Amino acid sequence: MRRTSNYRQQRRDLDVKMTPMIDVVFLLLVFFLWTASFQISEQVLPSDISASTTEASGTSDTPPPEEDFDEVVLRVLWMDGRPQWEVNEVPVDSLDQVRQTLKSLAAIKSDAPVIVYPDPEVPLGHVIDLYDLTRLEGFQQVQFTASEPVLEAS
């Protein structure tokens, strides 16, 4: 006589249920999208800029800033072993004069982007001083460029 097998009766359904797994993955995706920040993170470089300069402050033949401008281009050059500055292609003699020019530009339009274009020979300390100076004068969008920026004619 043949004995009946209980194997088929005890066999469980071994299929993987995909619906709960898809729900969990969807919830994780939604969580990460909601918590993600899609802004470029900008880090503040702490440094101490001294307000005193040893050079005598004289009058400059710098023309007054234009009322309508889109961006401010700061150029740092290295000539004869010392830095030279240009603000919107206008030569400036000292870092204090750069500060005064930036202060007057910030009074007109402080939300304008500032583009810092250093020469490759300029020591990093002078570039960081210029960056800190722009942040101290109220500009929030400070960018660096390795290629020469083109000023738009208004």
HELIX and SHEET records of a PDB file:
HELIX    1   1 TYR A    7  GLN A   10  1                                   4    
HELIX    2   2 MET A   18  THR A   35  1                                  18    
HELIX    3   3 LEU A   95  ILE A  108  1                                  14    
HELIX    4   4 LEU A  124  LEU A  136  1                                  13    
SHEET    1   A 5 VAL A  90  VAL A  92  0                                        
SHEET    2   A 5 ARG A  82  VAL A  87 -1                                        
SHEET    3   A 5 VAL A  72  MET A  79 -1                                        
SHEET    4   A 5 VAL A 114  PRO A 118  1                                        
SHEET    5   A 5 VAL A 142  PHE A 144  1                                        
END                                                                             
